[in-house]
Amino acid sequence: FRSLPKISGGKLNLSLEGVGGGVSDGELGDVEGSSYDGIESIRVTTSAQPKEVLYLKGFVGSEYTGDSWKPGDEDALQDAALNWKTEGNSLLYLQNLPFLRMMYTQTQQPEQMTVERLNANTKYTYVPYQAYLNDYYEMIGGDGSVAGQTAQDDSYAWFPVTDFQKEMTEWAKQDDQQSVLDEVETSYEVYVENNYEDVPSDLKQLKKMCKEKKAEWKKKMSGDITQEQKDDLVSERITDVKQFIRQTLWKQCSFSESVKKLPKGEDYVEYFLFDRKKGDSTAFASAAALMFRECGVPARYVVGYAAPANLFTENSEGNYSAVLQDDNAHAWMGCSIGHYFREMEGQHMAGIDVVHHQIVPGFTQPVHQWIAGDRDGEFFH
């Protein structure tokens, strides 16, 4: 197995050792194309029949270097969190915020999920959104990836995205609902804005592409308006910028798994956007994350597994299982700002984790059908 090529968060040239979200280092453009060999990567078992695509994050990249994504600055987040009212391990507390928010509402019980590694990269733990992690787990890069464990199986209590959306929408309507969670989220919001909006200064073509949209929203978000008005504009900005990015990428670039290595000295994203004009999901996700940042929306790059609901079948114990192969590997991007549950009501949005925006065009496989369909390809975690 070791003789096979390894995959990283930016490669998706999948091998037996590093499959689907097996994300060793976030390198971009250093392999010839993407290959899928039907290798069984992980087995996911849930206590209830899934009704949505399940995303299990592996690698999370916060810093773009031109040919890779790097994890976030763990020390910086630890220092920032010293004054936050977190309990126990502050990094795990941030990771658990969406789950804690759901438990705080006391409206429903979490579901259960087990993720069994078969041939996936062991460096990372593959975690669903809205999951609870106990002290056994270790964060990488502060609020990003979860380190791999010695145990082959990981079990989580978690909440599906649709349930989370519904409960948080109702919660946001109650103005008197304030807790220590709100205080932590507000503090984390400041950290997010200061750390996930950086775009390298030498990406001149990308900056020019986003210049008009950036100026439009800078004008709208400034001037003599109240904080409440600014908060109301946050959701509108995310939706508008997302549409701008989608239209730009879909018009300018096409999807392809057969791309050559990045030429020496070239920037991965700018070469994808303005020279090659074709790429896989790592290219689209990387470009979208940087375009969101340039337009003032904090964003990160994520690689992991996408598990469509129709892959799950009931087993003899009454649970539902699916085996994900290397072709379930997927790169996406997320952006974060404000109170994470309030954006759904057109209010401020923040939180440990972010809103996903699918921006890869042209998929026809079941796992990707919804991207170009009537649904807007966005979910909250």
Residue pairs with C-beta under 8 A, 6 or more apart in sequence:
1 15
1 16
1 17
1 119
2 17
4 15
4 16
4 17
5 13
5 15
5 31
6 15
6 17
6 18
6 22
6 24
6 121
7 13
7 14
7 15
7 17
7 18
7 19
7 22
7 23
7 24
7 121
7 329
8 18
8 23
8 24
8 25
8 26
8 27
8 59
8 68
9 23
9 24
9 25
9 26
9 27
9 58
9 59
9 61
9 69
9 282
9 301
9 303
9 331
10 25
10 26
10 27
10 28
10 29
10 30
10 61
10 68
10 69
10 268
10 282
10 286
10 303
10 331
11 27
11 28
11 30
11 31
11 34
11 282
12 34
12 280
12 281
12 282
12 303
12 329
12 331
13 31
13 32
13 33
13 34
13 35
14 20
14 22
14 34
14 35
14 36
14 37
14 39
14 326
14 327
14 329
15 37
15 39
16 37
16 39
16 119
17 119
17 121
18 24
18 120
18 121
19 39
19 41
19 42
19 119
19 120
19 121
19 325
19 326
19 329
20 41
20 42
20 58
20 120
20 304
20 305
20 324
20 325
20 326
20 327
20 328
20 329
20 330
21 56
21 57
21 58
21 59
21 120
21 121
21 124
21 126
21 303
21 304
21 305
21 329
21 330
22 41
22 58
22 120
22 121
22 123
22 124
22 329
23 58
23 59
23 121
23 123
23 124
23 145
23 303
23 304
24 59
24 121
24 123
25 68
26 59
26 61
26 68
26 69
26 70
26 71
26 301
26 303
27 67
27 68
28 67
28 68
28 69
28 262
28 268
28 282
28 283
28 286
29 67
29 259
29 261
29 262
29 268
29 271
30 67
30 261
30 262
31 261
32 259
32 260
32 261
33 257
33 258
33 259
33 260
34 257
34 258
34 280
35 257
36 325
36 326
36 327
36 329
37 326
38 325
38 326
38 327
39 119
39 325
39 326
40 118
40 119
40 323
40 324
40 325
41 117
41 118
41 119
41 120
41 305
41 323
41 324
41 325
41 326
41 328
41 329
42 56
42 115
42 116
42 117
42 118
42 120
42 126
42 305
42 323
42 324
43 115
43 116
43 118
43 321
43 322
43 323
43 324
44 54
44 56
44 113
44 114
44 115
44 116
44 305
44 307
44 312
44 321
44 322
44 323
44 324
45 113
45 114
45 115
45 116
45 315
45 319
45 320
45 321
46 54
46 111
46 112
46 113
46 312
46 319
46 320
46 321
47 111
47 112
47 113
47 319
47 320
48 111
48 320
49 309
49 312
49 314
49 320
50 160
50 307
50 309
50 312
50 320
51 160
51 162
51 309
52 160
52 161
52 162
52 309
52 379
53 306
53 307
53 308
53 309
53 367
53 370
54 128
54 305
54 306
54 307
54 309
55 128
55 129
55 304
55 305
55 306
55 307
55 330
55 332
55 356
55 379
55 381
56 115
56 126
56 127
56 128
56 304
56 305
56 307
57 126
57 127
57 129
57 145
57 302
57 303
57 304
58 121
58 124
58 126
58 145
58 302
58 303
58 304
58 305
59 69
59 124
59 144
59 145
59 302
59 303
59 304
60 71
60 72
60 141
60 143
60 144
60 145
60 300
60 301
60 302
61 68
61 69
61 70
61 71
61 144
61 300
61 301
61 302
61 303
62 69
62 70
62 71
62 72
62 73
62 141
62 144
62 195
62 196
62 300
62 301
63 69
63 70
63 71
63 72
63 73
63 198
64 70
64 198
64 199
64 200
64 269
64 286
64 289
64 290
64 301
65 200
66 200
66 202
66 267
66 268
67 262
67 267
67 268
68 268
69 286
69 301
70 141
71 140
71 141
71 142
71 144
71 145
72 141
72 142
72 143
72 144
72 195
72 300
73 141
73 142
73 195
74 91
74 139
74 140
74 141
74 142
76 142
76 195
77 90
77 91
77 94
77 142
77 143
77 191
78 90
78 91
78 142
80 187
80 191
81 90
81 91
81 94
81 187
82 90
83 187
84 90
84 183
84 184
84 187
84 188
85 180
85 183
85 184
86 93
86 94
86 184
87 93
88 135
89 135
91 139
91 142
91 143
92 133
92 134
92 135
92 137
92 139
93 184
94 143
94 184
94 188
94 352
95 133
95 139
95 143
95 146
95 352
96 131
96 132
96 133
96 352
97 181
97 184
97 185
97 188
97 340
97 351
97 352
97 353
98 129
98 130
98 159
98 164
98 340
98 351
98 352
98 353
98 381
99 110
99 130
99 131
99 132
99 157
99 158
99 159
100 132
100 181
101 168
101 171
101 181
101 341
102 108
102 110
102 130
102 159
102 163
102 164
102 167
102 168
103 110
104 179
104 181
105 167
105 171
107 167
108 159
108 163
108 167
110 132
110 157
110 158
110 159
111 157
111 158
111 159
111 160
112 155
112 156
112 157
112 158
113 128
113 131
113 155
113 156
113 158
114 153
114 154
114 155
114 156
115 125
115 126
115 127
115 128
115 153
115 154
115 155
115 156
116 152
116 153
116 154
117 126
117 152
117 153
118 323
120 126
121 148
122 148
123 147
123 148
124 140
124 145
124 146
124 147
124 148
125 137
125 146
125 147
125 148
125 149
125 154
126 154
126 304
126 305
127 133
127 146
127 154
127 156
128 156
128 158
129 158
129 161
129 353
129 381
130 158
130 159
130 160
130 161
130 164
130 381
131 156
131 157
131 158
132 156
132 157
132 158
133 146
133 156
136 149
137 146
137 147
137 149
138 146
138 147
139 145
139 146
139 147
140 146
140 147
143 188
143 352
144 300
161 379
161 380
161 381
164 341
164 380
164 381
165 344
165 379
165 380
168 340
168 341
168 342
168 344
168 380
169 341
169 344
169 345
171 177
171 341
172 339
172 341
172 342
172 344
172 345
172 347
173 345
182 339
185 339
185 340
185 350
185 351
185 352
186 339
186 350
188 350
188 351
188 352
189 337
189 338
189 339
189 350
192 298
192 336
192 337
192 350
193 298
193 337
195 298
196 293
196 298
196 299
196 300
196 335
196 336
197 293
197 296
197 297
197 298
197 299
198 293
199 206
199 207
199 290
199 293
199 294
200 267
202 267
203 267
203 269
203 270
203 290
205 270
205 273
205 274
206 269
206 270
206 273
206 287
206 290
206 291
206 294
207 294
209 248
209 273
209 291
210 291
210 294
210 295
213 240
213 241
213 244
213 295
214 294
214 295
214 296
217 237
217 240
217 241
217 295
217 296
218 296
220 233
220 237
221 230
221 233
221 237
221 296
231 338
231 342
231 347
231 348
232 346
232 347
234 337
234 338
234 343
234 347
234 348
234 349
235 343
235 344
235 345
235 346
235 347
235 349
236 346
237 295
237 296
237 297
238 297
238 335
238 337
238 343
238 349
238 355
241 291
241 292
241 295
241 296
241 297
242 292
242 357
242 359
242 378
244 295
245 288
245 291
245 292
245 295
245 357
245 359
246 357
246 359
248 291
249 284
249 287
249 288
249 359
249 361
250 359
250 361
252 273
252 277
253 272
253 273
253 277
253 278
253 279
253 283
253 284
253 287
253 361
254 277
254 278
254 361
254 362
255 278
255 279
255 280
255 281
255 284
255 360
255 361
255 362
255 363
256 278
256 279
256 280
257 280
259 276
259 278
259 279
259 280
259 283
262 268
262 271
263 271
266 275
268 283
268 286
269 283
269 286
269 287
269 290
272 278
272 279
272 283
272 286
272 287
273 287
280 331
281 330
281 331
281 332
281 360
282 303
282 331
284 331
284 359
284 360
284 361
285 301
285 302
285 303
285 331
285 332
285 333
285 359
285 360
286 301
286 331
286 333
287 359
288 299
288 333
288 357
288 359
289 299
289 300
289 301
289 333
289 334
289 335
290 299
292 298
292 299
292 333
292 335
292 357
293 299
297 335
297 337
298 335
298 336
298 337
298 354
299 333
299 334
299 335
299 336
299 354
300 333
300 334
300 335
300 336
300 354
301 331
301 333
302 331
302 332
302 333
302 334
302 356
303 329
303 330
303 331
303 332
304 329
304 330
304 332
305 324
305 328
305 329
305 330
306 328
306 330
306 332
306 367
306 368
307 322
307 324
307 328
307 367
308 366
308 367
310 366
311 322
311 323
311 324
311 366
312 320
312 321
312 322
313 320
313 321
313 322
314 320
315 321
327 365
328 367
330 367
332 356
332 357
332 358
333 356
333 357
333 359
334 353
334 354
334 355
334 356
334 357
334 381
335 354
335 355
335 357
336 349
336 350
336 351
336 353
336 354
336 355
337 348
337 349
337 350
338 347
338 348
338 349
338 350
338 351
339 347
339 348
339 349
339 350
339 351
340 349
340 350
340 351
340 352
340 353
340 354
340 380
341 349
341 351
341 380
342 348
342 349
342 350
343 349
343 355
343 380
344 380
349 355
353 381
354 381
355 378
355 379
355 380
355 381
356 377
356 378
356 379
356 381
357 377
357 378
358 370
358 371
358 377
358 378
359 377
360 368
360 371
361 371
361 372
362 372
363 369
363 371
363 372
370 377
371 377
